[in-house]
Amino acid sequence: MKKKQRKRLTSEWPDYLRQPIFLTKEEIAQPEGVLKDFFERYNLIAFRACLDEVRDMALLANIDGGDYSDLIYTLENAKRLTEACWLIYKRRSGDRPS
């Protein structure tokens, strides 16, 4: 999806969708707990593998010849976001990232 088209589509959504909608009030107040829970459940290797599997499934389902480059770009950025969150979590918890 082109940047201009994506901007137009996102401008049509209501304002409440521009805020966290999956976090509880407590998690919004203390988002570090979400990071802690997430990284106690997943390590970076496992989560990257999970995102790669989602990407591979999308590519395998690409029988209609559609352009899934935006999905792949989003997944790659989700990996980068996850790694940044991991670093923040490790630094705040006093662990040295290895």
ABEGO torsion letter per residue (X at the ends): XBAAAAAAAAAABBAAAABBAABBAAAAABAAAAAAAAAAABBAAAAAAAAAAAAAAAAAABAAGBBAAAAAAAAAAAAAAAAAAAAAAAAAAGBBBX
